[in-house]
C-alpha cells in the first residue's frame, strides 16, 4: 500500500490519507485488512479511531484506491454519520460504545 496524499486536519483532529494498493495475485482486500494497513502507515494511531471512508477496486485490475481518516480520539469521531459508526463497529475493541450495543440488540445472532 502506498500513500497518495496525507493531510492533517487540525480542526477535526484527524489525519486524512488517500491510498493506493496493488494486490497482485490476491483477492480484493477486506475493510479490516485496509484498516490494519492504514494503522501501519500511521504509527501510534489507535485502531478504534480509524475510519475507511472510501474503498474502490477497479474491475479486472488488482488495484484498490481509497481514503481513510485517522482520528486523534474517539470523541473527535462524532462528526462521522451514524451509518459509518455502524459499518465499523464490528472492528472496534471493547469500549464504552460497544458496551451499549448488546443491550439494544437483545442477544447473540
N, C-alpha and C positions, 0 to 999 in steps of 0.2 A: 504494500500500500504506500502510496506517495501523497504528500500534501500538495495540493494545487495552490491553495491560498490559506493563510491563517490571519485572523483579525481578532484583536482583543477589544471587546465591547465593555468598557468600564461602567457605562450607565446601567446595563442589565447584568453586570457581574458575570460575564461568560466569555469564553473563547469560541469563536466560530471557525470551523475547519471545513474547507471543501477538499474532498479527497478523490483519488482515482486508484482503483485496484484492478490489476490484471490477474485473473485467476485461471491461467492456462492449465488445462488438464484437470481442473477441479469443477465442482458444481457451483452454482450461484451461492454466494455466502449468505448465511442467515443473519438476522438482525443482531443476535448475540455475538456472532463472530466479528461483525463490524464493530460492535461496542468494545469488544476485547482488544481489537487492533487500534482503535482510537485511543484507548487507555494507554497503550504502549507508546503511541505517538506523543502523548502529553503526560510526561512522568509526574507523579504526585497527584494526579486527578482522582477524585472519588468516583468509583464506578456507579454509585447511586445517583450521581449528578450528570450523567452522560445521556444525551437525547440524540437519537439518529433521526434527523428531520426529513431527509430525502435519501433515497437509495434506488438508483435506476440501473438496470442491466440491459445492455444492448442485445437485441435479438441476433443470434448467430455469432456473437463475439464474446470472448471471455473478458469483458470489461464492465466494471461496475463503477459508477460515479455517484457522489452524494455529498450531503452536508450533515455535519454533526455539531451539536452545541455541548460545551463542557462548562457547567455552571460552577461557581465558587462554593455555593452551599445550597441546601435543599430549599430554603426559604426564597432564594432567587428564582427558583423554577416555577413560582406561582404565575409567571407571565405566560406559561405554556397552556394551551387549551386542555380541557379535561380529557378529550379523546387521546391526546399524546400521553398523558399520565397513565391512562388505562392501557394503552398499547405497550408501555414499558414496565408496568407493574410486576410482570412475571420475572423480570430480570433484576429486580431490586432485592437487596438483603432485608432482613427483618428490622424495619424501623417503624416509627410511630404510625405512618400512613398505612403500612401493611397490616398492623395490628387491628385496625378498624375494618379491613376488608372481609375477613371471615365472618364477622358478626352480621354483615349486610347480606352475605350470600346464603347463609343458613346451613352450610355443611360442605362436605367433600363431593367432588363430582366423579 
